[in-house]
Amino acid sequence: MDGSVTITLGDFFNMDFTRSIAKFIVNSDAEKIPQTAFEHAKIAFMDWMGVTLAGKEDPLVAKLINYSDLMGGNEQATILGFDIKKSIAQAALINGAASHALDFDDSLEAMVGHPTVTLYPALLAVSEWKEMTGKDLLIGYLVGLKAGSTIASCGGMEHYIRGWHGTGTYGHFASAAGCARLLGLNEDQTVFALGLAGTQASGLKISFGTMCKPYHAGKASQAGLISALLAADGFTSAQDIIEGKSGFIDVFSGKYNEDALAILSGKWEVEDLVQKYHSSCHATHSPIEGALSIVKNEGLALDDIKSINIAVSPLAVGAAGKPEPKTGLEGKFSISYCVANALLRGDTGTKAFTDTKVNDPAVVALMEKITLEVTDEFKALEAITKIKTTSGKVFTASMDVMSDIPKLETKKVKIRDKFIDLSSPAIGESRAEELADAITALETLDNVRNLLALMR
């Protein structure tokens, strides 16, 4: 975290970090949350529901439903896009994995990953089960997001670069925090919920490009929910899971930041969420935008391109540096493929990531002109793209999609359009429009079940 002060392990071990976060989760005053935070939270919910409905067709979703059928259980919460209900724990797992299956969901730099896919699946399941209000759902989300971001500020980029998938690791804490708030846990119970979440937290980046990456999101959401339910029943855990010796930060290779707890009294992180407009790893977006802007601004044709050099951060190449993807899923984690595909076809949506398109000779030939250069000084998703033409001219574009975040009103329009596009195949365009209207007024909804009824 910029401006942080590194302190000794001994100091950190004495910070009572876990309990401070629990106090925030329990005692934060919902009436003091600004309306703009609720507006951003509704945008995040609409985006999440859209990518979930689109992701329901991914093969991993059918496999998780089959697994759930084998396990059985009470029918408590809706599986989005299907006319079925499963237990709340299974719903969190399935909807969480479905929402990350396309890698089309939002990112948050503070959490070094994709927070919403770990929060809303569990929170929606609980809200439907307990017949809670739309405002309850949004408060749980905002509190969980801030708690997860605070913990992530200690782990930071070092945690991610080491090989941990922040969505899976920090997501356990975010989900547990949001669910603890939603279920009304007291301070001690919330400490135990965080302890339960921390001892389960995992997710390895080596799984990128497989079904396990979206599984990380679903598992984090499910485990956070289970943690809160067990803690509510008196299930105990370590009370210093974050800061303790052999605790989360110590074991998971984080940094020790004395400013971290100040985040709890700062702005609501939801305002910094970055939604996606390309259906691939967020580390591919700055290179895509840079290449497209050069071609557009300079009026270049593909035949004019001799070579493309893209300078990216270590984090970006670690997440999306696959040089020779062979499947559509691997293509989502290949900067070279994503740039070549964008230049060749213009379509960077879900249909761009098939095995056939990734192995198309035309795109493979264009990929051969692309080289990646790792620059240690770059921020997370910053990229500089240079295109050299056959005539010898060089054009450069610098992009950082994590910094260039659209204003609130622009986000509302862009995400509604994205939602209608993604959800219409699953529920029909008229029902999608009706559902979008309901989400826009989510904080006025008396019962979350009424929102879900619109999808049937």
Secondary structure, 3 states (H helix, E strand, C coil): CCCCCECCHHHHHCCCHHHHHHHHHHHCCHHHCCHHHHHHHHHHHHHHHHHHHHHCCCHHHHHHHHHHHHHCCCCCEECCCCCCEECHHHHHHHHHHHHHCCCCCCEEHHHCECCHHHHHHHHHHHHHHHCCCHHHHHHHHHHHHHHHHHHHHHHHHHHHHCCECHHHHHHHHHHHHHHHHHHCCCHHHHHHHHHHHHHHCCCEHHHCCCCHHHHHHHHHHHHHHHHHHHHHCCCCCCCCCCCCCCCHHHHCCCCCECCHHHHHHCCCHHHHCECCCCCCCHHHHHHHHHHHHHHHHHCCCHHHEEEEEEEECHHHHHHHECCCCCCHHHHCCEHHHHHHHHHHHCCCCHHHCCHHHHCCHHHHHHHCCEEEEECCCCCCCEEEEEEEECCCCEEEEEEECCCCCCCHHHHHHHHHHHHHHHHHHHHCHHHHHHHHHHHHCHHHCCCHHHHHHCCC
